[in-house]
Amino acid sequence: MKKLLVICGPTASGKTALAVACAKALGGEVVSADAFLVYRGLDIGTAKPTEEEREGIPHHLIDVADPQESFSVSEYGSLALAAVEHIFGRGKVPVLCGGTGFYLNAVLFSHAYGNAPAQPELREKYREILEREGTLSLHERLAAVDPESAALLHPNDVKRVVRALEIYETTGKKKSEQNDGVTPRFPYTAVSVDYPRDELYARIDARVDAMMERGLVEEVKGLLARGVPASAQSMQAIGYKETVEFLKNGGNLSTLSDIIQKNTRNYAKRQLTFFKRTRGLIRLEPKPLGALCEEVLSRYEQQ
């Protein structure tokens, strides 16, 4: 039977290590579901798993896009579904791993992201607002008319913020009220490690400190020097956008680190809100990796 294992949850909850351990035990391969791991050259700020951390397990949907390109959820869905079918076709288990809820849902469910047709003139209007007022202004506009959708979208997720605004302006209905005809594509077991909030935040802060030590600022400088514009979709990732502002306006590294930590914690809150709606999600208590992997495999085999 074609059955997926899904390891999801907020940033810094240990998804990658757990996915690799489970894939090794199952003879599986990892399919990333992270909106910024798709970009080549965004390594430190995305906590992209190194070759050593991958432990020889094939990882799909990492480094598939140039950082100057835009990359949509529909593009991700097409590539990820092809990877999943290819893994199944070789008799292996796809382990879908990530924290970008819309990417996970693009694989798990067949549905449309709103039924309204695209409106180029509206997108141009919102593009001008973005350039003039920034991402927060767009997100605030969405929050005013569709707070439910806004709660699920990061302000930097400009494409989907604009799409939700477009749907509202075109149809007069909230995107969150639309029935997108959600249908599961595959049987799956979905798990998330449920850290206490203060422990999760401590893990986030430690991760950001490690990113700074590894050279996040230098990585961003290198991307800009290569011609990646500050306005590129890739550079809206948490850590990158703040570093661009730091490089432009100055300041000290300690303040930059504090800002990235705060924004990452806020993002984790939104991730937790999103995953509460995941059908059948099993929340697991934190424990050593080996014991956690055993519990996940047991759940996968039982369902």
Short mmCIF file of the C-alpha atoms (twelve columns), coordinates in Angstrom:
data_MODEL
# 
_entry.id   MODEL 
# 
loop_
_atom_site.group_PDB 
_atom_site.id 
_atom_site.type_symbol 
_atom_site.label_atom_id 
_atom_site.label_alt_id 
_atom_site.label_comp_id 
_atom_site.label_asym_id 
_atom_site.label_seq_id 
_atom_site.Cartn_x 
_atom_site.Cartn_y 
_atom_site.Cartn_z 
_atom_site.pdbx_PDB_model_num 
ATOM 1   C CA . MET A 1   0.000   0.000  0.000   1 
ATOM 2   C CA . LYS A 2   1.215   3.503  -0.831  1 
ATOM 3   C CA . LYS A 3   1.424   5.203  2.548   1 
ATOM 4   C CA . LEU A 4   3.293   8.368  3.465   1 
ATOM 5   C CA . LEU A 5   5.013   9.169  6.718   1 
ATOM 6   C CA . VAL A 6   4.676   12.877 7.517   1 
ATOM 7   C CA . ILE A 7   6.906   14.608 10.052  1 
ATOM 8   C CA . CYS A 8   5.784   18.190 10.515  1 
ATOM 9   C CA . GLY A 9   5.660   20.926 13.118  1 
ATOM 10  C CA . PRO A 10  7.252   24.235 13.999  1 
ATOM 11  C CA . THR A 11  10.800  25.287 13.280  1 
ATOM 12  C CA . ALA A 12  13.522  23.910 15.591  1 
ATOM 13  C CA . SER A 13  11.417  20.929 16.696  1 
ATOM 14  C CA . GLY A 14  13.907  18.341 15.423  1 
ATOM 15  C CA . LYS A 15  12.045  17.318 12.275  1 
ATOM 16  C CA . THR A 16  15.093  16.690 10.089  1 
ATOM 17  C CA . ALA A 17  16.905  14.334 12.464  1 
ATOM 18  C CA . LEU A 18  13.695  12.388 13.120  1 
ATOM 19  C CA . ALA A 19  12.890  12.138 9.400   1 
ATOM 20  C CA . VAL A 20  16.369  10.811 8.620   1 
ATOM 21  C CA . ALA A 21  16.188  8.240  11.437  1 
ATOM 22  C CA . CYS A 22  12.755  7.027  10.310  1 
ATOM 23  C CA . ALA A 23  13.765  6.931  6.646   1 
ATOM 24  C CA . LYS A 24  16.787  4.792  7.522   1 
ATOM 25  C CA . ALA A 25  14.600  2.378  9.480   1 
ATOM 26  C CA . LEU A 26  11.921  2.170  6.775   1 
ATOM 27  C CA . GLY A 27  14.214  2.131  3.758   1 
ATOM 28  C CA . GLY A 28  12.683  5.438  2.768   1 
ATOM 29  C CA . GLU A 29  13.652  8.793  1.290   1 
ATOM 30  C CA . VAL A 30  12.942  12.296 2.541   1 
ATOM 31  C CA . VAL A 31  10.832  14.800 0.608   1 
ATOM 32  C CA . SER A 32  11.347  18.301 1.985   1 
ATOM 33  C CA . ALA A 33  8.292   20.498 2.549   1 
ATOM 34  C CA . ASP A 34  10.027  23.760 3.371   1 
ATOM 35  C CA . ALA A 35  9.392   26.915 1.347   1 
ATOM 36  C CA . PHE A 36  12.999  28.110 1.483   1 
ATOM 37  C CA . LEU A 37  15.009  24.886 1.317   1 
ATOM 38  C CA . VAL A 38  14.096  24.859 -2.371  1 
ATOM 39  C CA . TYR A 39  16.572  27.700 -2.977  1 
ATOM 40  C CA . ARG A 40  20.208  27.090 -3.834  1 
ATOM 41  C CA . GLY A 41  22.608  29.089 -1.696  1 
ATOM 42  C CA . LEU A 42  20.235  29.629 1.223   1 
ATOM 43  C CA . ASP A 43  21.927  27.218 3.586   1 
ATOM 44  C CA . ILE A 44  22.707  28.730 6.974   1 
ATOM 45  C CA . GLY A 45  19.573  30.785 7.541   1 
ATOM 46  C CA . THR A 46  17.282  27.920 6.502   1 
ATOM 47  C CA . ALA A 47  19.124  25.310 8.596   1 
ATOM 48  C CA . LYS A 48  19.440  23.271 5.412   1 
ATOM 49  C CA . PRO A 49  20.603  19.749 6.356   1 
ATOM 50  C CA . THR A 50  24.220  19.092 5.490   1 
ATOM 51  C CA . GLU A 51  25.360  15.935 3.719   1 
ATOM 52  C CA . GLU A 52  26.524  14.635 7.082   1 
ATOM 53  C CA . GLU A 53  23.132  15.305 8.652   1 
ATOM 54  C CA . ARG A 54  21.369  13.531 5.771   1 
ATOM 55  C CA . GLU A 55  23.333  10.343 6.612   1 
ATOM 56  C CA . GLY A 56  23.193  9.061  3.050   1 
ATOM 57  C CA . ILE A 57  19.406  9.299  2.832   1 
ATOM 58  C CA . PRO A 58  18.250  10.886 -0.457  1 
ATOM 59  C CA . HIS A 59  16.527  14.238 0.073   1 
ATOM 60  C CA . HIS A 60  14.184  15.638 -2.569  1 
ATOM 61  C CA . LEU A 61  12.955  19.223 -3.206  1 
ATOM 62  C CA . ILE A 62  16.102  20.815 -1.797  1 
ATOM 63  C CA . ASP A 63  18.162  23.170 -4.002  1 
ATOM 64  C CA . VAL A 64  15.737  23.017 -6.930  1 
ATOM 65  C CA . ALA A 65  15.343  26.767 -7.548  1 
ATOM 66  C CA . ASP A 66  17.624  29.711 -8.174  1 
ATOM 67  C CA . PRO A 67  17.327  32.346 -5.416  1 
ATOM 68  C CA . GLN A 68  16.437  34.988 -8.015  1 
ATOM 69  C CA . GLU A 69  13.369  33.000 -9.084  1 
ATOM 70  C CA . SER A 70  9.898   32.960 -7.583  1 
ATOM 71  C CA . PHE A 71  8.664   29.528 -6.591  1 
ATOM 72  C CA . SER A 72  4.961   28.842 -6.062  1 
ATOM 73  C CA . VAL A 73  3.100   26.254 -4.040  1 
ATOM 74  C CA . SER A 74  1.755   24.787 -7.292  1 
ATOM 75  C CA . GLU A 75  5.297   24.363 -8.645  1 
ATOM 76  C CA . TYR A 76  6.281   22.701 -5.403  1 
ATOM 77  C CA . GLY A 77  3.254   20.416 -5.525  1 
ATOM 78  C CA . SER A 78  4.039   19.215 -9.052  1 
ATOM 79  C CA . LEU A 79  7.680   18.430 -8.253  1 
ATOM 80  C CA . ALA A 80  6.965   16.913 -4.855  1 
ATOM 81  C CA . LEU A 81  4.186   14.647 -6.134  1 
ATOM 82  C CA . ALA A 82  6.476   13.426 -8.912  1 
ATOM 83  C CA . ALA A 83  9.159   12.664 -6.314  1 
ATOM 84  C CA . VAL A 84  6.660   10.837 -4.079  1 
ATOM 85  C CA . GLU A 85  5.418   8.671  -6.945  1 
ATOM 86  C CA . HIS A 86  8.988   7.925  -8.016  1 
ATOM 87  C CA . ILE A 87  9.880   6.839  -4.473  1 
ATOM 88  C CA . PHE A 88  6.784   4.657  -4.268  1 
ATOM 89  C CA . GLY A 89  7.616   3.216  -7.694  1 
ATOM 90  C CA . ARG A 90  10.954  1.980  -6.368  1 
ATOM 91  C CA . GLY A 91  9.267   0.261  -3.449  1 
ATOM 92  C CA . LYS A 92  10.399  2.803  -0.868  1 
ATOM 93  C CA . VAL A 93  8.569   4.973  1.671   1 
ATOM 94  C CA . PRO A 94  8.374   8.751  1.146   1 
ATOM 95  C CA . VAL A 95  8.978   10.646 4.386   1 
ATOM 96  C CA . LEU A 96  7.460   14.092 3.923   1 
ATOM 97  C CA . CYS A 97  9.259   16.459 6.278   1 
ATOM 98  C CA . GLY A 98  8.810   20.173 6.817   1 
ATOM 99  C CA . GLY A 99  7.135   23.114 8.446   1 
ATOM 100 C CA . THR A 100 5.494   24.874 5.488   1 
ATOM 101 C CA . GLY A 101 1.871   23.885 5.895   1 
ATOM 102 C CA . PHE A 102 0.737   24.837 2.406   1 
ATOM 103 C CA . TYR A 103 3.531   22.739 0.886   1 
ATOM 104 C CA . LEU A 104 2.567   19.719 2.983   1 
ATOM 105 C CA . ASN A 105 -1.076  20.107 2.020   1 
ATOM 106 C CA . ALA A 106 -0.166  20.383 -1.665  1 
ATOM 107 C CA . VAL A 107 1.125   16.806 -1.448  1 
ATOM 108 C CA . LEU A 108 -1.364  15.326 1.001   1 
ATOM 109 C CA . PHE A 109 -4.568  16.748 -0.457  1 
ATOM 110 C CA . SER A 110 -6.097  17.519 -3.802  1 
ATOM 111 C CA . HIS A 111 -7.621  20.967 -3.626  1 
ATOM 112 C CA . ALA A 112 -7.639  24.397 -5.216  1 
ATOM 113 C CA . TYR A 113 -6.229  27.483 -3.525  1 
ATOM 114 C CA . GLY A 114 -9.353  29.533 -4.088  1 
ATOM 115 C CA . ASN A 115 -11.746 29.351 -7.015  1 
ATOM 116 C CA . ALA A 116 -11.396 32.920 -8.254  1 
ATOM 117 C CA . PRO A 117 -9.449  33.393 -11.483 1 
ATOM 118 C CA . ALA A 118 -6.207  35.337 -11.392 1 
ATOM 119 C CA . GLN A 119 -6.566  39.088 -11.872 1 
ATOM 120 C CA . PRO A 120 -3.374  40.644 -13.318 1 
ATOM 121 C CA . GLU A 121 -4.547  44.197 -12.637 1 
ATOM 122 C CA . LEU A 122 -5.139  43.415 -8.954  1 
ATOM 123 C CA . ARG A 123 -1.762  41.742 -8.652  1 
ATOM 124 C CA . GLU A 124 -0.158  44.825 -10.158 1 
ATOM 125 C CA . LYS A 125 -1.980  46.996 -7.625  1 
ATOM 126 C CA . TYR A 126 -0.716  44.887 -4.743  1 
ATOM 127 C CA . ARG A 127 2.772   44.806 -6.208  1 
ATOM 128 C CA . GLU A 128 2.811   48.597 -6.129  1 
ATOM 129 C CA . ILE A 129 1.550   48.585 -2.535  1 
ATOM 130 C CA . LEU A 130 4.280   46.105 -1.630  1 
ATOM 131 C CA . GLU A 131 6.996   48.275 -3.140  1 
ATOM 132 C CA . ARG A 132 5.609   51.432 -1.561  1 
ATOM 133 C CA . GLU A 133 4.577   50.193 1.894   1 
ATOM 134 C CA . GLY A 134 6.207   46.770 2.444   1 
ATOM 135 C CA . THR A 135 5.047   43.273 3.373   1 
ATOM 136 C CA . LEU A 136 3.497   44.175 6.717   1 
ATOM 137 C CA . SER A 137 1.098   46.596 5.078   1 
ATOM 138 C CA . LEU A 138 -0.154  43.902 2.705   1 
ATOM 139 C CA . HIS A 139 -0.577  41.452 5.561   1 
ATOM 140 C CA . GLU A 140 -2.471  44.043 7.628   1 
ATOM 141 C CA . ARG A 141 -4.837  44.613 4.708   1 
ATOM 142 C CA . LEU A 142 -5.545  40.883 4.621   1 
ATOM 143 C CA . ALA A 143 -6.010  40.735 8.394   1 
ATOM 144 C CA . ALA A 144 -8.644  43.467 8.123   1 
ATOM 145 C CA . VAL A 145 -10.823 41.495 5.683   1 
ATOM 146 C CA . ASP A 146 -9.865  37.851 6.325   1 
ATOM 147 C CA . PRO A 147 -8.210  37.429 9.732   1 
ATOM 148 C CA . GLU A 148 -8.435  33.632 9.572   1 
ATOM 149 C CA . SER A 149 -6.302  33.446 6.418   1 
ATOM 150 C CA . ALA A 150 -3.943  36.112 7.738   1 
ATOM 151 C CA . ALA A 151 -3.328  34.054 10.873  1 
ATOM 152 C CA . LEU A 152 -2.089  31.180 8.721   1 
ATOM 153 C CA . LEU A 153 0.183   33.246 6.477   1 
ATOM 154 C CA . HIS A 154 3.497   34.833 7.319   1 
ATOM 155 C CA . PRO A 155 3.705   38.490 6.218   1 
ATOM 156 C CA . ASN A 156 6.674   37.528 4.036   1 
ATOM 157 C CA . ASP A 157 4.604   34.896 2.219   1 
ATOM 158 C CA . VAL A 158 3.692   37.596 -0.267  1 
ATOM 159 C CA . LYS A 159 2.326   35.396 -3.052  1 
ATOM 160 C CA . ARG A 160 -0.321  33.751 -0.897  1 
ATOM 161 C CA . VAL A 161 -1.143  36.963 0.951   1 
ATOM 162 C CA . VAL A 162 -1.808  38.621 -2.417  1 
ATOM 163 C CA . ARG A 163 -3.801  35.593 -3.596  1 
ATOM 164 C CA . ALA A 164 -6.049  35.762 -0.514  1 
ATOM 165 C CA . LEU A 165 -6.577  39.498 -1.051  1 
ATOM 166 C CA . GLU A 166 -7.306  38.845 -4.719  1 
ATOM 167 C CA . ILE A 167 -9.930  36.231 -3.859  1 
ATOM 168 C CA . TYR A 168 -11.649 38.572 -1.408  1 
ATOM 169 C CA . GLU A 169 -11.653 41.528 -3.777  1 
ATOM 170 C CA . THR A 170 -12.855 39.425 -6.724  1 
ATOM 171 C CA . THR A 171 -15.555 37.362 -5.002  1 
ATOM 172 C CA . GLY A 172 -16.412 39.347 -1.881  1 
ATOM 173 C CA . LYS A 173 -15.791 36.168 0.110   1 
ATOM 174 C CA . LYS A 174 -12.927 35.251 2.391   1 
ATOM 175 C CA . LYS A 175 -10.510 32.638 1.156   1 
ATOM 176 C CA . SER A 176 -10.931 30.945 4.543   1 
ATOM 177 C CA . GLU A 177 -14.677 30.535 3.820   1 
ATOM 178 C CA . GLN A 178 -14.229 28.875 0.450   1 
ATOM 179 C CA . ASN A 179 -14.676 25.164 0.069   1 
ATOM 180 C CA . ASP A 180 -11.624 23.996 -1.825  1 
ATOM 181 C CA . GLY A 181 -12.825 20.407 -2.148  1 
ATOM 182 C CA . VAL A 182 -10.074 18.846 -0.029  1 
ATOM 183 C CA . THR A 183 -9.484  15.165 -0.831  1 
ATOM 184 C CA . PRO A 184 -6.615  13.066 0.573   1 
ATOM 185 C CA . ARG A 185 -4.258  11.777 -2.138  1 
ATOM 186 C CA . PHE A 186 -2.616  9.029  -0.068  1 
ATOM 187 C CA . PRO A 187 -3.019  7.257  3.249   1 
ATOM 188 C CA . TYR A 188 -0.577  8.827  5.691   1 
ATOM 189 C CA . THR A 189 0.589   8.894  9.269   1 
ATOM 190 C CA . ALA A 190 1.431   12.422 10.429  1 
ATOM 191 C CA . VAL A 191 3.399   13.155 13.591  1 
ATOM 192 C CA . SER A 192 4.735   16.257 15.314  1 
ATOM 193 C CA . VAL A 193 6.953   16.569 18.380  1 
ATOM 194 C CA . ASP A 194 5.056   18.692 20.875  1 
ATOM 195 C CA . TYR A 195 7.643   20.670 22.822  1 
ATOM 196 C CA . PRO A 196 6.452   22.896 25.684  1 
ATOM 197 C CA . ARG A 197 6.353   26.458 24.413  1 
ATOM 198 C CA . ASP A 198 9.246   27.724 26.557  1 
ATOM 199 C CA . GLU A 199 11.450  24.796 25.516  1 
ATOM 200 C CA . LEU A 200 10.622  25.323 21.839  1 
ATOM 201 C CA . TYR A 201 11.504  29.008 22.129  1 
ATOM 202 C CA . ALA A 202 14.810  28.140 23.802  1 
ATOM 203 C CA . ARG A 203 15.593  25.789 20.914  1 
ATOM 204 C CA . ILE A 204 14.738  28.544 18.421  1 
ATOM 205 C CA . ASP A 205 16.984  31.056 20.181  1 
ATOM 206 C CA . ALA A 206 19.858  28.566 20.271  1 
ATOM 207 C CA . ARG A 207 19.418  27.804 16.578  1 
ATOM 208 C CA . VAL A 208 19.561  31.486 15.654  1 
ATOM 209 C CA . ASP A 209 22.704  31.945 17.765  1 
ATOM 210 C CA . ALA A 210 24.286  29.033 15.901  1 
ATOM 211 C CA . MET A 211 23.305  30.533 12.531  1 
ATOM 212 C CA . MET A 212 24.954  33.810 13.447  1 
ATOM 213 C CA . GLU A 213 28.113  31.990 14.490  1 
ATOM 214 C CA . ARG A 214 28.161  29.985 11.264  1 
ATOM 215 C CA . GLY A 215 28.079  33.163 9.185   1 
ATOM 216 C CA . LEU A 216 24.510  34.125 8.295   1 
ATOM 217 C CA . VAL A 217 25.500  37.733 7.623   1 
ATOM 218 C CA . GLU A 218 28.277  36.627 5.267   1 
ATOM 219 C CA . GLU A 219 25.876  34.284 3.483   1 
ATOM 220 C CA . VAL A 220 23.440  37.131 2.853   1 
ATOM 221 C CA . LYS A 221 26.254  39.412 1.689   1 
ATOM 222 C CA . GLY A 222 27.281  36.712 -0.772  1 
ATOM 223 C CA . LEU A 223 23.767  36.335 -2.163  1 
ATOM 224 C CA . LEU A 224 23.426  40.079 -2.678  1 
ATOM 225 C CA . ALA A 225 26.854  40.204 -4.317  1 
ATOM 226 C CA . ARG A 226 25.732  37.477 -6.732  1 
ATOM 227 C CA . GLY A 227 22.911  39.728 -7.873  1 
ATOM 228 C CA . VAL A 228 20.038  38.304 -5.855  1 
ATOM 229 C CA . PRO A 229 17.791  41.353 -5.281  1 
ATOM 230 C CA . ALA A 230 16.691  42.168 -1.756  1 
ATOM 231 C CA . SER A 231 13.102  42.046 -3.044  1 
ATOM 232 C CA . ALA A 232 13.420  38.440 -4.279  1 
ATOM 233 C CA . GLN A 233 11.022  35.905 -2.790  1 
ATOM 234 C CA . SER A 234 13.943  33.925 -1.404  1 
ATOM 235 C CA . MET A 235 15.200  36.940 0.537   1 
ATOM 236 C CA . GLN A 236 11.890  37.281 2.382   1 
ATOM 237 C CA . ALA A 237 12.769  34.273 4.538   1 
ATOM 238 C CA . ILE A 238 13.155  34.984 8.225   1 
ATOM 239 C CA . GLY A 239 16.810  35.678 8.910   1 
ATOM 240 C CA . TYR A 240 17.513  36.899 5.395   1 
ATOM 241 C CA . LYS A 241 15.093  39.834 5.299   1 
ATOM 242 C CA . GLU A 242 16.269  41.079 8.699   1 
ATOM 243 C CA . THR A 243 19.911  40.721 7.688   1 
ATOM 244 C CA . VAL A 244 19.313  42.700 4.498   1 
ATOM 245 C CA . GLU A 245 17.851  45.508 6.613   1 
ATOM 246 C CA . PHE A 246 20.821  45.266 8.971   1 
ATOM 247 C CA . LEU A 247 23.260  45.579 6.080   1 
ATOM 248 C CA . LYS A 248 21.343  48.525 4.661   1 
ATOM 249 C CA . ASN A 249 20.772  50.493 7.863   1 
ATOM 250 C CA . GLY A 250 23.546  49.351 10.174  1 
ATOM 251 C CA . GLY A 251 23.184  48.361 13.813  1 
ATOM 252 C CA . ASN A 252 24.798  45.680 15.928  1 
ATOM 253 C CA . LEU A 253 24.797  41.937 15.571  1 
ATOM 254 C CA . SER A 254 23.245  41.364 18.971  1 
ATOM 255 C CA . THR A 255 20.192  43.394 18.022  1 
ATOM 256 C CA . LEU A 256 19.961  41.575 14.679  1 
ATOM 257 C CA . SER A 257 20.036  38.225 16.463  1 
ATOM 258 C CA . ASP A 258 17.307  39.367 18.875  1 
ATOM 259 C CA . ILE A 259 15.075  40.477 15.994  1 
ATOM 260 C CA . ILE A 260 15.511  37.186 14.107  1 
ATOM 261 C CA . GLN A 261 14.772  35.204 17.270  1 
ATOM 262 C CA . LYS A 262 11.605  37.205 17.939  1 
ATOM 263 C CA . ASN A 263 10.357  36.871 14.361  1 
ATOM 264 C CA . THR A 264 11.127  33.145 14.339  1 
ATOM 265 C CA . ARG A 265 9.215   32.615 17.571  1 
ATOM 266 C CA . ASN A 266 6.246   34.472 16.080  1 
ATOM 267 C CA . TYR A 267 6.458   32.290 12.978  1 
ATOM 268 C CA . ALA A 268 6.492   29.172 15.149  1 
ATOM 269 C CA . LYS A 269 3.236   30.344 16.754  1 
ATOM 270 C CA . ARG A 270 1.638   30.567 13.315  1 
ATOM 271 C CA . GLN A 271 2.964   27.118 12.403  1 
ATOM 272 C CA . LEU A 272 1.447   25.650 15.564  1 
ATOM 273 C CA . THR A 273 -1.886  27.253 14.707  1 
ATOM 274 C CA . PHE A 274 -1.761  25.835 11.188  1 
ATOM 275 C CA . PHE A 275 -0.848  22.286 12.216  1 
ATOM 276 C CA . LYS A 276 -3.647  22.126 14.783  1 
ATOM 277 C CA . ARG A 277 -5.902  21.713 11.729  1 
ATOM 278 C CA . THR A 278 -3.914  18.840 10.191  1 
ATOM 279 C CA . ARG A 279 -6.151  15.816 9.906   1 
ATOM 280 C CA . GLY A 280 -5.119  12.965 12.180  1 
ATOM 281 C CA . LEU A 281 -1.951  14.648 13.439  1 
ATOM 282 C CA . ILE A 282 -0.338  12.678 16.264  1 
ATOM 283 C CA . ARG A 283 1.434   14.858 18.826  1 
ATOM 284 C CA . LEU A 284 4.349   13.140 20.496  1 
ATOM 285 C CA . GLU A 285 6.102   14.058 23.718  1 
ATOM 286 C CA . PRO A 286 9.787   14.938 23.333  1 
ATOM 287 C CA . LYS A 287 12.213  12.127 24.088  1 
ATOM 288 C CA . PRO A 288 15.619  10.888 22.876  1 
ATOM 289 C CA . LEU A 289 15.802  10.431 19.108  1 
ATOM 290 C CA . GLY A 290 15.994  6.628  19.186  1 
ATOM 291 C CA . ALA A 291 12.920  6.260  21.370  1 
ATOM 292 C CA . LEU A 292 11.064  8.865  19.358  1 
ATOM 293 C CA . CYS A 293 11.836  7.058  16.105  1 
ATOM 294 C CA . GLU A 294 10.577  3.776  17.567  1 
ATOM 295 C CA . GLU A 295 7.318   5.412  18.588  1 
ATOM 296 C CA . VAL A 296 6.842   6.963  15.150  1 
ATOM 297 C CA . LEU A 297 7.483   3.632  13.412  1 
ATOM 298 C CA . SER A 298 5.023   1.912  15.730  1 
ATOM 299 C CA . ARG A 299 2.354   4.481  14.939  1 
ATOM 300 C CA . TYR A 300 3.077   4.197  11.223  1 
ATOM 301 C CA . GLU A 301 2.709   0.408  11.274  1 
ATOM 302 C CA . GLN A 302 -0.461  0.481  13.375  1 
ATOM 303 C CA . GLN A 303 -2.442  2.871  11.200  1 
# 
